[in-house]
Amino acid sequence: MIIHTTEVQDINSFSRLESLKEIYGILWVLAPIFILVLGITISILAIVWLEREISAGIQQRIGPEYAGPFGVLQALADGTKLLFKENLIPSRGDIRLFSIGPSISVISILISYSVIPFGYNFVLSDFNIGVFLWIAISSIAPIGLLMSGYGSNNKYSFLGGLRAAAQSISSSIRIVKKKIKIMRISFQFI
């Protein structure tokens, strides 16, 4: 069987189209996530800028105006400064607890995003118990706050960790109660 060069070119162009379809599919999956994250990031930057400007107006002082136009980039400058800040560990504290505590808080929040649908057919993990799993995983965060406060071996830091954990738990209780009410109402109609 002899294959002419035009047929080979047709086959190659078809395989390129198939690979382009795969790329477009991946882009259509990632585009809603990117738009959502970008919108949230811009909203947070705007809220931080407004808070600084309003606080400066109330306190009769000059607000952020040196980082970018009208001080819009001040939040990014603060975040960059926070990333490069020196990591201080208390000398008499428990290094493992002090270091693992914030990691547990952040990781539990990031894992809780796995049950949130980002698109019509795009869920990272599709469970039948998605809301309950989200509540359970996000309720681990106060443990990290307590670990950090206790690991510093300082009574004031421990009290601060207890206060942060109490705030987190009290707000979680209200959120869980509201979600359970919504779930009870929605399951009545199924």
C-alpha positions in Angstrom: 0.0 0.0 0.0 1.4 3.3 -1.0 0.5 6.4 1.0 0.8 9.7 -0.8 2.3 12.7 0.8 -1.1 14.6 0.8 -2.6 11.8 2.8 0.2 12.0 5.3 -0.3 15.7 5.6 -4.0 15.2 6.2 -3.3 12.7 8.9 -0.8 15.1 10.6 -3.2 18.0 10.4 -5.9 15.9 11.9 -3.6 14.9 14.8 -2.7 18.6 15.4 -6.5 19.4 15.6 -7.0 16.6 18.2 -4.1 18.0 20.3 -5.6 21.5 19.9 -8.9 20.2 21.1 -7.3 18.8 24.2 -5.5 22.1 24.8 -8.7 24.0 24.4 -10.5 21.6 26.8 -7.8 22.2 29.4 -8.0 26.0 28.9 -11.8 25.9 29.3 -11.5 24.1 32.5 -8.8 26.4 33.9 -10.3 29.7 32.7 -13.2 29.8 35.2 -10.8 29.1 38.1 -8.4 31.8 36.9 -11.1 34.4 36.5 -12.5 33.5 39.9 -9.1 33.8 41.6 -8.2 37.0 39.7 -11.5 38.6 40.7 -11.1 37.7 44.3 -7.5 39.0 44.4 -8.5 42.3 42.8 -11.4 42.7 45.2 -9.2 42.1 48.2 -6.6 44.6 46.9 -9.4 47.2 46.4 -10.9 46.6 49.9 -7.5 46.9 51.6 -6.8 50.1 49.7 -10.2 51.5 50.7 -9.6 50.6 54.3 -6.3 52.3 54.4 -7.6 55.4 52.7 -10.6 55.6 55.0 -8.5 55.0 58.1 -6.1 57.8 56.9 -9.0 60.2 56.4 -10.4 59.4 59.9 -7.0 59.8 61.5 -6.3 63.0 59.5 -3.0 61.7 58.0 -1.7 60.9 54.6 -2.7 57.4 53.4 -0.7 55.1 51.2 0.4 57.0 48.1 4.0 56.1 47.3 3.5 52.5 46.1 2.1 52.7 42.6 -0.6 55.2 41.4 -2.7 56.4 44.4 -1.0 53.8 46.6 -2.9 50.9 44.9 0.2 48.6 45.1 0.7 49.0 48.8 -0.9 45.7 49.7 1.4 43.9 47.2 4.4 45.7 48.8 3.2 44.6 52.3 2.8 41.0 51.1 6.3 40.9 49.6 7.7 42.3 52.8 5.9 39.6 54.7 7.3 36.8 52.5 10.9 37.9 53.0 10.6 38.6 56.7 12.9 36.7 59.1 11.3 33.6 60.7 11.7 33.9 64.4 11.3 30.8 66.6 11.1 31.1 70.4 14.2 29.8 72.2 12.3 28.0 75.0 9.3 26.9 72.9 8.5 23.6 71.2 9.8 24.1 67.7 7.8 21.3 66.1 4.4 22.6 67.5 5.3 26.2 66.7 6.2 25.3 63.1 3.5 22.7 62.3 0.6 24.8 63.7 0.3 27.4 60.9 0.8 24.6 58.4 -2.1 22.7 59.7 -4.4 25.8 59.6 -3.4 26.7 56.0 -3.5 23.1 54.7 -6.9 22.4 56.1 -8.3 25.5 54.4 -6.7 24.6 51.1 -8.0 21.0 51.2 -11.5 22.2 52.0 -11.5 23.8 48.5 -11.4 20.3 46.9 -15.2 19.9 47.2 -16.2 23.2 45.7 -17.3 23.0 42.1 -15.4 25.5 39.9 -17.4 24.8 36.8 -20.4 22.8 35.5 -18.4 19.5 35.2 -15.3 20.4 37.1 -15.1 19.4 40.8 -11.7 18.3 42.2 -13.3 15.5 44.3 -17.0 14.6 43.8 -18.3 13.2 47.1 -21.9 12.7 48.1 -21.1 14.2 51.5 -19.4 17.4 50.1 -20.8 19.9 52.5 -20.2 17.8 55.5 -16.6 17.1 54.4 -16.1 20.8 53.8 -17.3 21.5 57.4 -15.1 18.8 58.9 -11.9 19.7 57.1 -12.3 23.4 57.7 -12.9 22.8 61.4 -9.4 21.5 61.8 -7.9 25.1 61.5 -8.4 26.1 65.1 -6.2 23.2 66.2 -3.3 24.8 64.3 -3.9 28.1 66.1 -3.9 26.3 69.5 -0.7 24.4 68.6 1.1 27.6 67.6 0.1 29.4 70.8 1.1 26.5 73.0 4.3 25.8 71.1 5.7 29.3 71.9 5.9 28.4 75.6 4.6 31.9 76.5 1.4 32.4 78.4 0.4 35.5 76.4 0.9 33.8 73.1 -1.0 30.8 74.4 -3.9 33.1 75.4 -3.7 34.8 72.0 -3.9 31.3 70.3 -6.9 30.4 72.5 -8.6 33.7 71.6 -8.0 33.1 67.9 -9.3 29.6 68.1 -12.4 30.7 70.1 -13.1 33.3 67.4 -12.7 30.7 64.6 -14.9 28.2 66.4 -17.6 30.7 67.2 -17.9 31.9 63.6 -17.8 28.3 62.4 -20.7 27.4 64.6 -22.9 30.1 63.1 -21.9 29.2 59.5 -22.5 25.4 60.1 -26.0 26.2 61.6 -26.9 28.2 58.5 -25.7 25.5 56.1 -27.6 22.8 57.9 -30.8 24.9 57.7 -30.3 25.4 54.0 -29.6 21.7 53.5 -32.7 20.7 55.5 -34.9 23.0 53.4 -33.3 21.8 50.1 -33.7 18.1 51.0 -37.4 18.5 51.7 -38.1 19.1 48.0 -36.1 16.1 46.7 
